[in-house]
Amino acid sequence: MNVALVNLISKTADLPKGRIAKNPVPATDLDLNITQLAKCMAAKGHEVTIYIADAYEPATKCSLAGVEIVYVPTRLSSILPPAVFPCTPNLKSQLKDKGFDIVQSGEVFQLGTFYAHAATKNTPAKFFIWQELDILMQGTAGTVQKQFYRTIGKRMSKHCKLIPRSKSAADHLRTHGFAEEQLTTVVHSGVNCTTFCPLDKHEARQRFGLENADQVVIAVGRFHINKGFDILIKSAAIVRKNCPHFKLILKGTGPEEEALRLLVSKLELKETVIFHTQYLNDQEMAMLYNCADLYVLCSRNDLFPFTAIEAIACGVPIVSSFQRGIESDILNEGAGVLTAAAPEEIAATILELLADQDTLDNLRKKSRSLALNEFDFNISAERLCGIYEGAL
């Protein structure tokens, strides 16, 4: 098959109020999840072209057999921030008459999906939407989103199939009136389960200077208010009272770093909380995850963090106060525990699991098994290609 993957936003920003932010640019094309997925599709003998907004064009580009990456010019960026709504009217002409068998876009509520749908009308190409969004956006954008679903989105869906990335995304589409027959089975965003895998914990902790730690918890993401790192730091203060040699790793960068460091200082946690802000490649990230007994997610607002998928691939169970897709597709499958969004509750859950080695070992096994069977890139590629072939 000749497949086009429209993935205009290759690295999502955490935005302040007003939704204006500088677009984060990936270090290289190879780091992108969509590139890894395309690589797996190409390995199955398919030709794949990825379309990304030029706002995300990296300095270092990769070359992969069977995969081409096209950066589409972004327009009206002062009105429509590329981090939220990349405006790429050239996409229609770039897709049209290229002989694609399959065109897949991400999210019903995106301009790129509208352009991609228009490009496939009156052509033999089959159109799909791979839906991650499982909630209405905040404020005016959410109102517009709901209206879009009822009108343009509903019309587009009559000529395509909707592929949910999680059970909660499928429920979201049903709730907003999309017909059941237009939905396919869930196909998750993927992870490389060969790179992200269980490793020797002692060696991992030695690599990062944690050999004297009794218990280690990790959280990965942008240092932004949406991610709730402040909640986790407050919970760490409670955990440390019971586990003096407990360590919390916060991996990331972002606008809240200074405020988070001040909170750590105020709570006298400088010996407990470790900030890791340097770039790590995938192999090094896998080693960092393997330092941890638990991965904790305290997001106030989020989608389906790839970091949670990477963690379970390494056999690190999830403790989460964030629900939606994480709850329906990871926690309910036995790879973690849901807790309340309060420092005291999060701390109590962490302490209970750290004190119960049998439960922790069982969660580790289920985490790795779930990643292998549901989240591996090869599984995602195989399921997507199966859906495509069924439509041809």
Backbone torsions as a table, in degrees:
resi	resn	phi	psi	omega
1	MET	NA	151.0	173.9
2	ASN	-103.9	110.4	-167.9
3	VAL	-115.8	133.7	171.9
4	ALA	-109.6	125.8	176.7
5	LEU	-110.0	109.9	179.0
6	VAL	-90.9	112.5	-176.0
7	ASN	-138.8	69.8	-168.7
8	LEU	-62.3	-38.1	179.9
9	ILE	-96.9	104.3	-174.5
10	SER	-90.7	-14.5	177.8
11	LYS	-154.3	108.7	-171.4
12	THR	-77.4	136.5	176.0
13	ALA	-88.0	151.9	166.3
14	ASP	-89.7	121.2	-169.3
15	LEU	-105.8	142.5	173.2
16	PRO	-76.3	178.6	176.1
17	LYS	-58.8	139.9	-175.8
18	GLY	97.0	-14.5	173.2
19	ARG	58.0	32.1	175.6
20	ILE	-109.3	124.4	-179.8
21	ALA	-155.5	152.6	172.9
22	LYS	-69.6	136.4	-177.6
23	ASN	-75.0	127.2	175.6
24	PRO	-74.1	131.9	-178.8
25	VAL	-103.2	130.7	178.7
26	PRO	-65.7	153.1	-178.7
27	ALA	-65.8	-36.7	-179.0
28	THR	-158.3	155.8	177.6
29	ASP	-58.1	-34.0	-174.5
30	LEU	-64.8	-25.0	179.9
31	ASP	-74.4	-13.5	-173.5
32	LEU	-76.8	138.0	176.8
33	ASN	-61.8	-37.4	-178.8
34	ILE	-65.8	-31.9	177.2
35	THR	-69.3	-40.9	178.3
36	GLN	-63.8	-39.2	177.1
37	LEU	-64.9	-45.3	179.4
38	ALA	-61.2	-37.2	178.2
39	LYS	-60.3	-41.3	178.7
40	CYS	-67.5	-37.8	177.3
41	MET	-65.4	-42.5	179.9
42	ALA	-63.7	-34.9	178.9
43	ALA	-65.5	-20.4	177.1
44	LYS	-89.0	5.2	175.6
45	GLY	97.7	8.0	-179.0
46	HIS	-95.8	153.3	172.5
47	GLU	-94.5	131.4	-174.5
48	VAL	-129.1	132.1	173.1
49	THR	-120.1	127.8	179.1
50	ILE	-103.5	133.9	177.5
51	TYR	-113.2	121.6	-176.8
52	ILE	-130.7	144.6	177.1
53	ALA	-63.3	140.3	-175.8
54	ASP	-66.8	-12.5	174.9
55	ALA	-63.1	-17.3	-177.9
56	TYR	-109.9	16.1	-178.4
57	GLU	-70.9	119.9	-177.1
58	PRO	-84.7	164.3	177.6
59	ALA	-71.2	-34.8	-178.4
60	THR	-107.1	116.4	-179.2
61	LYS	-105.2	153.8	-179.3
62	CYS	-108.0	162.5	177.1
63	SER	-125.7	120.7	-178.1
64	LEU	-128.0	137.7	179.2
65	ALA	-62.6	127.4	177.5
66	GLY	82.1	1.0	-178.0
67	VAL	-126.6	129.0	174.3
68	GLU	-119.1	140.0	178.0
69	ILE	-116.6	124.8	-179.5
70	VAL	-114.6	128.3	177.8
71	TYR	-100.5	115.1	-172.1
72	VAL	-89.9	133.3	-179.7
73	PRO	-58.6	134.6	178.7
74	THR	-97.8	135.5	180.0
75	ARG	-117.4	160.2	174.2
76	LEU	52.7	39.6	-174.0
77	SER	-66.8	-23.0	178.1
78	SER	-74.0	-23.5	179.3
79	ILE	-97.3	-42.1	-178.6
80	LEU	-117.8	91.8	-176.5
81	PRO	-57.1	128.2	180.0
82	PRO	-58.6	-22.3	178.5
83	ALA	-70.7	-15.0	-179.1
84	VAL	-122.5	-54.0	-177.1
85	PHE	-132.6	77.0	177.8
86	PRO	-63.5	125.2	-179.6
87	CYS	-96.2	110.2	-174.3
88	THR	-130.9	69.4	-176.9
89	PRO	-60.0	-24.7	178.5
90	ASN	-67.8	-13.8	-177.7
91	LEU	-59.2	-39.2	-178.3
92	LYS	-58.0	-48.6	-179.0
93	SER	-69.9	-30.6	179.5
94	GLN	-69.0	-30.1	-178.3
95	LEU	-88.6	-32.5	-171.5
96	LYS	-67.6	140.0	174.3
97	ASP	59.8	29.0	176.1
98	LYS	-97.6	2.6	177.0
99	GLY	74.7	23.5	179.1
100	PHE	-70.2	137.8	171.1
101	ASP	-81.2	-35.4	-175.3
102	ILE	-131.9	133.6	168.8
103	VAL	-124.6	121.9	180.0
104	GLN	-121.3	129.4	176.4
105	SER	-115.7	165.4	178.7
106	GLY	-107.2	126.2	175.5
107	GLU	78.1	131.0	174.3
108	VAL	-62.2	-44.1	-173.6
109	PHE	-90.2	71.7	174.9
110	GLN	-150.7	142.2	177.9
111	LEU	-60.2	-37.2	-179.8
112	GLY	-60.2	-35.2	177.8
113	THR	-67.4	-39.6	177.6
114	PHE	-61.9	-45.6	179.7
115	TYR	-66.6	-40.8	-179.3
116	ALA	-65.7	-40.0	177.4
117	HIS	-62.9	-43.9	179.3
118	ALA	-61.6	-36.1	-178.2
119	ALA	-69.2	-26.9	-176.5
120	THR	-92.8	-9.2	179.6
121	LYS	-63.6	137.2	179.1
122	ASN	62.4	28.4	174.3
123	THR	-127.9	163.3	177.8
124	PRO	-72.3	-11.5	-176.0
125	ALA	-62.8	139.9	174.6
126	LYS	-94.0	135.9	-173.4
127	PHE	-108.9	135.4	179.6
128	PHE	-133.0	151.5	173.5
129	ILE	-122.9	122.7	180.0
130	TRP	-98.0	101.7	-166.4
131	GLN	-94.3	117.3	173.3
132	GLU	-98.0	-39.7	-175.9
133	LEU	-56.7	128.9	-178.1
134	ASP	-129.3	22.4	-178.3
135	ILE	-157.3	154.5	173.4
136	LEU	-73.5	141.1	178.4
137	MET	-67.8	163.7	-176.3
138	GLN	-78.0	149.5	171.4
139	GLY	68.2	-145.2	-176.5
140	THR	-60.1	-37.2	-179.7
141	ALA	-58.5	-37.1	179.1
142	GLY	-67.5	-37.8	177.1
143	THR	-64.2	-44.5	178.1
144	VAL	-64.4	-40.4	179.3
145	GLN	-58.9	-45.2	-179.6
146	LYS	-62.3	-42.6	178.4
147	GLN	-66.0	-38.2	178.3
148	PHE	-61.2	-44.4	178.3
149	TYR	-57.1	-43.6	-174.6
150	ARG	-71.2	-23.4	-172.7
151	THR	-114.6	-89.1	-176.1
152	ILE	-61.9	-43.2	-179.2
153	GLY	-60.4	-42.5	179.4
154	LYS	-64.3	-40.0	179.2
155	ARG	-67.5	-41.6	178.4
156	MET	-62.5	-40.0	-174.3
157	SER	-66.3	-20.0	178.2
158	LYS	-68.9	-18.3	-176.6
159	HIS	-116.3	22.8	-179.5
160	CYS	-155.9	177.5	172.4
161	LYS	-113.7	142.3	178.1
162	LEU	-102.0	123.5	-179.1
163	ILE	-108.1	104.6	-179.9
164	PRO	-71.6	142.7	176.6
165	ARG	-89.0	-9.8	178.0
166	SER	-154.4	165.0	176.6
167	LYS	-63.9	-34.6	179.4
168	SER	-70.1	-33.0	175.5
169	ALA	-66.0	-39.4	177.0
170	ALA	-62.5	-44.0	178.4
171	ASP	-63.0	-39.2	178.8
172	HIS	-60.6	-45.0	-179.9
173	LEU	-65.5	-41.8	177.9
174	ARG	-61.9	-43.9	-178.2
175	THR	-58.4	-34.4	-176.6
176	HIS	-98.7	24.2	164.2
177	GLY	90.4	10.5	178.0
178	PHE	-81.7	135.9	-172.7
179	ALA	-66.8	141.0	-178.8
180	GLU	-57.6	-37.5	-177.7
181	GLU	-69.1	-13.6	177.8
182	GLN	-87.0	-12.6	-178.5
183	LEU	-92.3	138.9	174.2
184	THR	-98.2	-175.9	172.2
185	THR	-66.9	160.3	179.5
186	VAL	-68.8	134.1	171.3
187	VAL	-126.3	112.2	-174.8
188	HIS	-75.9	156.6	165.5
189	SER	-63.2	146.6	-169.1
190	GLY	-101.4	176.0	174.9
191	VAL	-147.2	151.6	176.8
192	ASN	-83.6	99.6	-175.6
193	CYS	-75.9	-6.3	172.9
194	THR	-81.5	-41.1	177.3
195	THR	-77.2	-50.5	179.1
196	PHE	-89.4	100.1	-173.7
197	CYS	-151.0	163.5	176.8
198	PRO	-63.6	133.3	178.5
199	LEU	-127.0	174.6	179.0
200	ASP	-66.6	117.0	-174.8
201	LYS	-65.3	-37.4	-179.7
202	HIS	-64.3	-45.0	178.3
203	GLU	-63.9	-40.2	179.5
204	ALA	-62.0	-44.2	-178.9
205	ARG	-69.3	-34.4	174.6
206	GLN	-62.8	-41.1	-179.7
207	ARG	-57.9	-35.2	-176.1
208	PHE	-110.1	18.6	174.5
209	GLY	68.1	32.5	-177.0
210	LEU	-115.4	20.7	-174.7
211	GLU	-63.4	-21.0	-179.8
212	ASN	-94.3	1.4	179.3
213	ALA	-80.0	136.6	176.0
214	ASP	-84.0	-41.7	179.8
215	GLN	-134.6	140.8	-179.4
216	VAL	-132.5	131.7	175.0
217	VAL	-120.2	143.8	-178.0
218	ILE	-128.8	147.8	170.7
219	ALA	-138.4	137.5	-175.6
220	VAL	-129.5	133.4	177.4
221	GLY	160.0	177.9	176.2
222	ARG	-69.3	140.3	176.8
223	PHE	-77.0	85.9	-176.0
224	HIS	-138.3	151.3	-176.5
225	ILE	-56.6	-33.3	179.8
226	ASN	-60.4	-29.1	-173.3
227	LYS	-82.6	-12.8	173.3
228	GLY	70.2	26.0	179.6
229	PHE	-63.0	-28.6	178.0
230	ASP	-64.1	-37.7	177.4
231	ILE	-62.7	-42.9	-178.4
232	LEU	-66.8	-38.9	177.9
233	ILE	-61.4	-41.7	178.5
234	LYS	-65.0	-36.1	177.5
235	SER	-69.2	-32.6	179.2
236	ALA	-62.5	-34.1	178.6
237	ALA	-63.1	-35.0	178.7
238	ILE	-74.6	-43.5	-179.8
239	VAL	-60.5	-41.2	-175.8
240	ARG	-63.0	-29.3	178.8
241	LYS	-61.4	-30.8	-179.6
242	ASN	-97.6	-23.2	-178.1
243	CYS	-130.8	86.8	-174.5
244	PRO	-58.8	-28.0	-178.1
245	HIS	-101.9	23.9	176.5
246	PHE	-76.4	142.4	176.8
247	LYS	-127.9	142.2	173.9
248	LEU	-117.2	122.4	176.5
249	ILE	-99.1	125.6	172.9
250	LEU	-111.0	110.0	-176.8
251	LYS	-105.8	121.8	177.3
252	GLY	156.7	-171.3	173.0
253	THR	-145.6	169.4	176.6
254	GLY	150.9	176.5	-171.6
255	PRO	-67.2	-18.7	-177.7
256	GLU	-93.8	6.8	-174.2
257	GLU	-58.8	-46.9	-178.3
258	GLU	-62.1	-43.6	179.9
259	ALA	-64.0	-37.9	179.2
260	LEU	-68.1	-39.8	177.8
261	ARG	-65.0	-38.2	177.3
262	LEU	-64.1	-39.3	178.2
263	LEU	-65.0	-41.1	177.4
264	VAL	-60.6	-42.4	179.0
265	SER	-65.7	-43.5	-179.4
266	LYS	-61.2	-38.2	-178.7
267	LEU	-89.2	6.3	178.2
268	GLU	55.5	51.4	-177.1
269	LEU	-115.7	18.9	-176.1
270	LYS	-60.9	-27.8	178.6
271	GLU	-86.6	-8.7	-175.8
272	THR	-105.3	-42.2	-174.9
273	VAL	-97.5	125.1	-179.1
274	ILE	-112.1	119.8	175.2
275	PHE	-89.9	126.9	175.8
276	HIS	-119.9	104.2	-173.7
277	THR	-110.6	-1.4	-179.1
278	GLN	-81.8	153.6	178.4
279	TYR	-66.7	135.2	173.0
280	LEU	-126.6	135.5	175.3
281	ASN	-75.0	177.4	-174.6
282	ASP	-60.1	-40.3	-179.7
283	GLN	-63.7	-41.6	179.2
284	GLU	-69.7	-36.6	177.2
285	MET	-63.5	-40.3	177.8
286	ALA	-60.1	-40.4	178.1
287	MET	-64.0	-40.0	180.0
288	LEU	-65.2	-44.6	176.7
289	TYR	-57.5	-37.5	-176.4
290	ASN	-71.4	-8.3	171.7
291	CYS	-71.5	-22.5	-165.2
292	ALA	-95.1	148.8	170.0
293	ASP	-86.6	-31.8	-177.7
294	LEU	-144.0	148.2	168.7
295	TYR	-106.8	129.7	-177.1
296	VAL	-116.1	132.7	-179.1
297	LEU	-120.5	119.3	-177.0
298	CYS	-123.0	26.7	-173.3
299	SER	-58.9	136.7	170.8
300	ARG	-79.5	-36.3	-179.3
301	ASN	-147.3	129.8	-175.1
302	ASP	-164.8	175.2	171.2
303	LEU	-106.3	-107.1	177.2
304	PHE	-129.4	91.6	-171.8
305	PRO	-58.9	127.0	176.0
306	PHE	-60.1	-29.3	-177.3
307	THR	-61.8	-33.0	177.6
308	ALA	-66.6	-36.5	178.1
309	ILE	-67.9	-41.8	177.7
310	GLU	-61.4	-39.5	-178.6
311	ALA	-63.7	-49.0	-178.1
312	ILE	-67.6	-29.4	175.8
313	ALA	-62.5	-30.1	176.9
314	CYS	-86.2	4.8	179.7
315	GLY	77.3	24.4	179.6
316	VAL	-104.4	113.3	-177.5
317	PRO	-68.1	161.0	-176.1
318	ILE	-104.6	135.4	162.5
319	VAL	-112.2	122.3	-173.6
320	SER	-136.9	135.7	169.1
321	SER	-97.9	-4.3	176.8
322	PHE	-92.5	137.7	-171.8
323	GLN	-105.6	-121.3	179.3
324	ARG	46.0	-127.0	-174.0
325	GLY	-62.8	-34.2	178.1
326	ILE	-61.8	-42.2	179.7
327	GLU	-70.0	-49.0	-173.0
328	SER	-70.0	-33.1	-170.8
329	ASP	-109.4	-13.4	178.9
330	ILE	-121.2	-58.0	-175.1
331	LEU	-65.9	-43.2	-179.6
332	ASN	-70.2	-12.2	176.5
333	GLU	-94.4	7.1	173.2
334	GLY	90.9	11.6	-177.0
335	ALA	-102.8	17.6	179.3
336	GLY	175.4	-173.8	-174.2
337	VAL	-134.0	136.6	175.4
338	LEU	-89.2	140.5	177.9
339	THR	-137.2	170.1	179.6
340	ALA	-79.0	155.8	-175.1
341	ALA	-86.2	59.1	177.6
342	ALA	-140.4	142.4	-177.8
343	PRO	-53.1	-41.0	-177.6
344	GLU	-64.5	-42.8	-179.2
345	GLU	-69.6	-41.5	178.7
346	ILE	-63.1	-44.8	179.2
347	ALA	-61.7	-43.1	-179.6
348	ALA	-62.5	-40.1	179.4
349	THR	-66.9	-43.3	178.2
350	ILE	-60.1	-47.4	-177.8
351	LEU	-63.8	-40.5	179.4
352	GLU	-62.1	-43.7	-178.6
353	LEU	-71.5	-40.7	-179.7
354	LEU	-64.0	-25.4	-179.0
355	ALA	-88.0	-6.4	-175.5
356	ASP	-120.7	87.9	-173.5
357	GLN	-64.6	-35.8	-179.9
358	ASP	-63.9	-46.2	177.9
359	THR	-63.0	-41.1	-179.5
360	LEU	-63.4	-43.1	178.7
361	ASP	-63.4	-39.7	179.0
362	ASN	-65.5	-41.5	177.7
363	LEU	-64.0	-38.4	178.2
364	ARG	-60.8	-47.6	-178.9
365	LYS	-62.0	-43.8	-179.8
366	LYS	-66.6	-34.9	179.0
367	SER	-62.6	-50.1	-179.4
368	ARG	-64.2	-43.2	-179.9
369	SER	-62.3	-42.4	179.0
370	LEU	-62.6	-43.1	179.3
371	ALA	-60.8	-45.3	-178.4
372	LEU	-64.3	-38.1	-172.8
373	ASN	-90.9	-18.7	-174.4
374	GLU	-127.9	-24.4	-170.0
375	PHE	-118.8	-5.8	179.7
376	ASP	-64.1	141.0	-179.5
377	PHE	-53.5	-39.7	-179.0
378	ASN	-64.2	-36.4	176.4
379	ILE	-66.2	-46.4	179.9
380	SER	-60.6	-45.7	-179.8
381	ALA	-62.6	-43.0	-179.1
382	GLU	-63.0	-43.2	-178.3
383	ARG	-70.0	-41.0	177.4
384	LEU	-62.4	-46.7	-179.5
385	CYS	-63.2	-35.0	176.1
386	GLY	-63.3	-41.4	177.0
387	ILE	-65.1	-43.3	177.9
388	TYR	-58.9	-50.4	-175.4
389	GLU	-62.2	-34.0	178.6
390	GLY	-67.4	-19.7	-179.0
391	ALA	-93.7	-15.0	-176.6
392	LEU	-81.8	NA	NA
